[in-house]
């Protein structure tokens, strides 16, 4: 079901010039927004509102559902658990946490955790959330090993609807790519009947799928 434009919620407090989109890198999001939020500093632009994303369903959050939506939210004490309740369901952690490092060195400044929203008890949806938490290094008197711990009470969350790739479309694209590289002799390398049809989805794949300009929404499913 395609969502009519009239049903898309918008947040009038966001200040983005006409013709511009807010599409920061992980480093930019952490350094110029999350770090400034934790330290109560001025932002480059007023584009990220405060909202408790765990109090409502992802499709009911403010903002334009056709775009990635960013929110500052208070850090939950139990956020290291595999799932966190929200709205009529829960967010389930997926994959491994990703380190965000400072430019010019390998110092870890934040951690990125990915979630998938499940409606009810077990209905998986295509709502995805990336959560960024500022971290710092800590050493104890009893050990020289450095430990990473959260810094501040704020996190920044990025929510979007992950577009589902059709299996036939994926196979067709793969064969077309092979044709470009190998000409007409692709039958010696791959055949559609030999494919398992199983594709592993990484956190980077979720980011790329969210950037599509043509996304079909089915809120609540």
C-alpha positions, 0 to 999 in steps of 0.5 A: 500500500502506498502512503498518500502524501497527505498522511505523512507527518511533518515536524515544523520545528526542523530548519532545513533550507528549501532544496536541502536534505539532512543526510550526515555521515556517522562521524558528522552525526556524532561529532557535530550533533550528538557530542554537542548535545551531550555537552550542551553546545550550539548545533550547526542547524536545528534539524534533530528534535527531542523525542522518546522513540520508545514510547510510540510506534515508529510509523507514528513518530513525527517527521517525514516518513519518506526520509530518514528521521533523526531524534535525540532520545534519553539513553535507556539503562537496559539498552544493552539487552537484545530487545527494548519494548516500544509502542505496540511491539519492541525493537530487537537488536541485530548484528554487531555494534559498529565503532565510530572513530574520530577522523585522523585516528582510531579512537572510538568516540561512539557506538552504533547499534542496529534494531528491527521493529517487531509488532506484537509478539513476533511480527517482524516489520521493515522498520529499522533504527540505528542508535548512536551512543557517545562513549569514552575510555576508562581505565581502572587502578587494578588493570591497564586495559581500557574499557569503553563506557557510555558518555552522557544521557543522550543518544541519537536515533535514525529511523527508516523503512527498509525497502524489500528487494524482490528475489527475481529482481535481485537475480536479474540484476546479478545476471546483468552485472555478469553479462557486462563483465563476462559477455555472453559466457555467464552460463559457465559461471552462474545459473539462476537454478544454482542460486540458493536465493538467500542473501545476507543483509548487513547494516551497510545494506540497510543504509543503502536501501533507505536512500532509495527515492521510491519507497512503498510504505505499509505502516503498522506491518 
